[in-house]
Amino acid sequence: MKYLFAAVLLASSVASFTAAEAAGGCGPYRHRGPYGGCVPNGGGGGVVVVRPPVVVAPAPVVVVRPGRGCPYGFVWRYGRCRPI
């Protein structure tokens, strides 16, 4: 009886093992890469999606003249603008 139970257990575990599980969950014609992502196999016919590179323009340079810190009629004293 225990041999029959072991045979049924072995057959059910082999039957439930699919190709997607063997490939690390990536699906057919793919496998896990060195950083954990799914990558296509060498010649398996996997689909490769190529997206254009992202180009970011540099921020414009803003030049600000040094001016008064307080509005007219006020002066900077003791950490804040105070009236004259």
DASULLIN-V813228 format. One line per field, one symbol per residue. phi: phi as a letter, one per 20 degrees, with the letter a starting at -180 (. if undefined). Layout:
BEGIN
phi: ???
END
This chain:
BEGIN
phi: .ffffffffffffffeedffffemnenfmcbfefdneecffgcenfeddddffeddffffedddffcfedffncceblnbfcff
END
